[in-house]
Amino acid sequence: MAVDPEVMALEEAVVRDRRHLHAHPELSFRERETVAYLRAQVEALGLSPQERGGGLVVDLAGGAGPGRTVAVRADMDALPVEEAEGLPFRSQAPGVMHACGHDAHMAIALGVLRRLVAGRDRLAGRVRFLFQPAEETPPGGALELIRAGALDGVEAIVGLHVNSLLPVGRAQVQSGPLLANSDVFEVEIEGVGGHGSQPHLTVDAALVAAQTVVHLQTVVSRRVDPLQPAVVSVGRIEAGTAHNIIPGRARVVGTVRTLSEGVRERVRAEMERIVRASADLAGASARLVYTEGYPAVVNPEGWPTTVLAETAAEVVGRAGVVQGPPWLAGEDFAYYQRHVPGAFFFLGCGGPDRAPHHSSAFALDEGCLVYGVDILARAAVRLAAGG
């Protein structure tokens, strides 16, 4: 277990990049200053980046002969979260924060690029860096980069996500599902509004909404195999305008997370049934609008997952490479995997006492950055050389 000394020599620059990017976050598809900063760092290395699909694409050709073309992906966008006080490099953008760690992803990718440029004569093949916009906002930026030709000629892709539940020095690398299908639903309820003192003359849309929310909880608990992961969460309920008006309309909004297509379809069908039945009981009408979001991130058996796992073990040790349950968050890295073999992993950046992702208090341990650089750099070199 040892981080490459040449990577350790880059730690100061990687931390500097991460802190600058953290202090200057930008929302999805608005990453203009972020792209400008990345462009300046890349051009300082003597390379010519291209802006595509709202992101930045950088090609690095090795000097050690032919090989494969491998992509390294890093997402760029931040979240609409007001950061808590405390960090000297706290966000300078009101109401915007890198609360998921994409600042670290970009800094790590820049570190990988610097490492490979320094060892270019030992690099076979080609490594393409994809700095991607809008991972946080479906349909996401991966599709934009793919449409712009960012995967043309690419034979494999690797990426990572920092994970605050894993301690520094750990990497979760495994085949099979790693992140979930991430869908959005809306239930639109139409009743009959009226005076609060005359409920018998109304069809209370708020009541239907409440019953619908309760009944939706039975989808997972009673309609899905308990050994199959699934989540149905309601995040918003809208109804009414005043204390003495029974609302005639209501809206319920939430998310569904699953790992398999079969469970995804089962959940959707059961939700349709519950929405209709809940409305029929009260004499209302209701409509389910179900929007499929990012597909599940599923690492393939074998190559390139095995290469990534072996490489991680070289950096963090065999005991540092862990396997565990998937994270039911969504990730548009899955779209790349539909086009080329792709392997994704979680990089430990904290531990049980760390604030969760998407929290205003999220703060990663910067000691994780060099591990991310070394794992991705070694994996990219090995994959590009045909390993």
Summary of the structure (lengths in Angstrom):
residues: 387
radius of gyration: 23.4
end to end distance: 20.7
largest distance: 82.0
contacts: 1394
relative contact order: 0.20
helix: 36%
strand: 27%
